[in-house]
Amino acid sequence: MLLEILAIGIHPYFLPMVAVFAFLSVIGDVREKRYFTIVYLIGIQIVTYIFGMIIGVLGNGISPSRDGYGFYSTNMNSIINPTSCGQYTWSVLLKTHPQILGNYDGFNYLGGILFL
């Protein structure tokens, strides 16, 4: 139970991975005729859900699109040819591509590091 609560407390991304191992543990116990672990697993899931609601990671009603998911982007060739804004030009060899709305989070130029 502590592992699932810890997983959802750190980041909800970890919860499905930890829950799979908890479920597999219950399957192993059922095969050995220890059926009380089914009730234990259901209890763990309920406590984990309640803890997730308390700390605000589950059931907050916010869709990912409200946080800019799908709006902020990067160009696929920004590793070797970054976006430029104003007078900044980062590559001498390649022509700069313009920066569009929502595209300014994709700066990841490697530059001369590629030659090392």
N, C-alpha and C positions, 0 to 999 in steps of 0.2 A: 504494500500500500504506500509506503514511504517513497518508493522509487517512482511511482506514477505521479504522486503529488509533487515530488521534486522535478520531474520531467515537465509537468505543465507549468510549474513555477518558473523554471528557467526559460523555456520557450515552448509554446503549444506544438511546434513542429516535432518535438521529441515524443509526444504522447502516443501517436499511433505505433511507433517502433517499440516502445516499452510495453504497450498494451498487447501487441502480438506475442511477445515473450511471456507475458502473464497468462494469456490464453493458452499458449502451448504448455505451460506448466500445469494448468488445470486439466488439459487433455491427458497429460501424463499421469496425474493423480486419479482421474476417472478410470483410466485403464488399470490402475492398481486397486480399484474398488474403494477409493476414498472420495465419496460424493460430497462431503461437506465443503470442499473447495469451490464447488459451483456457487454456493451461497456466498462464500468468501469473495469470489470474483465479482459477483453482482454488487456486493457491498463496497468493494474497492472502486468500481465504476461510479457508483452513486456518490461516494465521498469525493472522488476526483472531480466529478462534474460540479458538485457544490463548491469545492475549493476554487475551481476555475471561474465560477460565477462570482465568488466573493472577491477574487483579485482582479476580475474584469477582463479576462481573456476569452471567455465564452459568452455568447448570447448578448453582445452589446449592440447588435442591430446596425453595425456600420458595414457597408459594402466596400470591397476593395477599390471600386472605381471612385469613391469619394476621396480617397487618399492619393489620387493621381496615378493609380495603376493603369497602364495603357496610354497615359499621356506623355510621361517622361520617357525618352528613348535615346538611343545612340545609333550612329551610323555604323554599318558593319565594317567599314574600313578605317574606323577611327583609331585603331591600334597603330597603323602606319601613317595615317593622314588625318590629323585631328580637325575638329571644327574650329573656325577662326571667327573672332568677333572684333570689329573695329580695325585697328592698325596691327593687331597681333597676327603674325604668320609664323607657324611652327615648323613648317617644312620648306626647305629651299628647293627640293627637287620636284615635289608634287604640288599640283594646283589645289588651293584650299576650297573646301566646300562650305556653303553658307550655313549659318546657324539659324534654325527655324524654331518656332515656339515649342517649348517643351524638350528641346534637343540639347540644352546646355548641361544636362547631368551626365552626358556621355563622354567626358574628356578623359582619355586614357592613352596618351601618346607615349610610346616607348622610345622613340627617337634614336639616339646614338647607342643606346643599350643593346640594340640588336647586333651591333658590330663587335661587342665585347666577347 
